[in-house]
């Protein structure tokens, strides 16, 4: 089992990957929409966890690409900035779980 983690913030991606490894799941970490699309055209994975706002591309565009490719790959959207109305609508319509990376202490 392998999960693709796409996040331009290395620390956030590393935390998710570490959590997955504790549960016996291998992770590949990439830091942009374009590198993720390139990787997905050459590799298979069991699921994708993608940040919404990234410096190079967006998680929304990546999710649209995955869906347009008729992929049955499960997707989880994450964001530290909360979600916009567009993001919430997209995730709701496409039945994609959305999680906040924002920690409330």
DAKANOR-V415740 format. One record per helix or strand. SS is the DSSP state (a for helix, b for strand). FROM is the first residue (numbers start at 0). LEN is the number of residues. If there is no record, write none. Layout:
# DAKANOR-V415740
ss=SS from=FROM len=LEN
ss=SS from=FROM len=LEN
This chain:
# DAKANOR-V415740
ss=b from=1 len=5
ss=a from=9 len=13
ss=b from=25 len=5
ss=a from=32 len=10
ss=b from=46 len=5
ss=b from=52 len=1
ss=b from=57 len=1
ss=a from=58 len=10
ss=b from=73 len=6
ss=a from=84 len=10
ss=b from=96 len=4
